Amino acid sequence: MLLKFLACLAASLGWGKFTLEEFDKETRGLKVRAEDSFECRIAEGVGEARGYFIRGCILGVATEIFQPENLTVEETKCIAKGDPYCEYQVKPKTNKLR
């Protein structure tokens, strides 16, 4: 319910249309699709992901949901790269030593 409310709020602010594609409470992961993201639309054609603000907002919401998990958000698709929409994948950080 909270995620639907936040998606509606973001749309009303003109940030884009957000859809929760996947949600897995057990693995602490989720995937969000953003169509017509305002910050990526203005960078369209740049050739690299540009959803820094949206990525940070998604990280904040996911951290609140899955706390105290240490999470990361990757923008796997982006309008600025030429994709038809932006997609953000949230998952727990892995602490790999090199």
C-alpha positions as CSV (number, residue, x, y, z in Angstrom):
1,M,0.0,0.0,0.0
2,L,2.8,2.4,0.9
3,L,4.6,1.7,-2.4
4,K,1.5,2.4,-4.4
5,F,1.0,5.7,-2.5
6,L,4.6,6.7,-3.2
7,A,4.3,5.9,-6.9
8,C,1.2,8.0,-7.1
9,L,2.9,10.8,-5.2
10,A,5.9,10.7,-7.6
11,A,3.6,10.8,-10.6
12,S,1.7,13.8,-9.2
13,L,5.0,15.6,-8.8
14,G,5.9,15.0,-12.4
15,W,8.7,12.6,-11.7
16,G,7.4,9.8,-14.0
17,K,5.2,6.7,-13.9
18,F,6.5,4.2,-11.4
19,T,5.6,0.5,-11.3
20,L,6.7,-2.1,-8.8
21,E,7.8,-5.0,-11.0
22,E,9.1,-7.4,-8.4
23,F,9.1,-7.5,-4.6
24,D,10.7,-10.3,-2.6
25,K,10.7,-9.7,1.2
26,E,12.7,-12.9,1.8
27,T,15.7,-11.9,-0.4
28,R,15.2,-8.2,0.3
29,G,15.0,-7.3,-3.3
30,L,12.7,-5.3,-5.6
31,K,12.6,-4.0,-9.1
32,V,11.0,-0.7,-10.0
33,R,10.2,0.5,-13.6
34,A,10.1,4.2,-14.2
35,E,8.5,5.4,-17.4
36,D,9.1,9.0,-18.5
37,S,11.5,9.7,-15.7
38,F,12.0,13.5,-15.6
39,E,15.8,13.4,-14.9
40,C,16.5,10.7,-17.5
41,R,14.2,12.2,-20.1
42,I,16.3,15.5,-20.2
43,A,19.5,13.4,-20.6
44,E,18.0,11.3,-23.4
45,G,20.7,10.2,-25.8
46,V,23.6,10.8,-23.5
47,G,24.5,7.1,-23.6
48,E,24.8,6.3,-19.9
49,A,22.4,5.9,-16.9
50,R,21.4,9.2,-15.3
51,G,18.8,8.4,-12.7
52,Y,20.8,9.5,-9.6
53,F,18.0,11.3,-7.8
54,I,15.4,8.6,-8.4
55,R,17.9,5.9,-7.5
56,G,18.5,7.6,-4.2
57,C,14.7,7.9,-3.5
58,I,14.2,4.2,-4.2
59,L,17.2,3.4,-1.9
60,G,15.6,5.4,0.9
61,V,12.2,3.7,0.6
62,A,13.8,0.2,0.3
63,T,16.0,0.8,3.3
64,E,12.9,1.8,5.3
65,I,11.1,-1.3,4.2
66,F,13.9,-3.8,4.6
67,Q,15.8,-2.2,7.6
68,P,18.4,-2.7,8.9
69,E,19.6,-4.3,5.6
70,N,22.5,-2.6,3.8
71,L,21.2,-2.2,0.2
72,T,22.3,-1.2,-3.2
73,V,20.3,0.1,-6.2
74,E,21.5,-0.4,-9.8
75,E,19.9,1.3,-12.7
76,T,19.7,-1.6,-15.2
77,K,17.9,0.3,-17.9
78,C,17.7,4.0,-18.6
79,I,16.0,6.3,-21.1
80,A,19.3,8.3,-21.3
81,K,21.0,5.1,-22.7
82,G,18.2,4.6,-25.3
83,D,16.1,2.1,-23.4
84,P,12.3,2.6,-23.5
85,Y,12.1,3.1,-19.7
86,C,14.3,3.1,-16.7
87,E,14.6,0.1,-14.4
88,Y,16.1,0.0,-10.9
89,Q,17.1,-3.2,-9.2
90,V,17.4,-3.2,-5.3
91,K,19.3,-5.9,-3.6
92,P,21.4,-6.4,-0.4
93,K,25.0,-5.3,-0.7
94,T,27.6,-8.0,-0.7
95,N,30.7,-7.5,1.3
96,K,33.3,-9.3,-0.8
97,L,36.9,-9.0,0.0
98,R,39.3,-8.7,-2.9
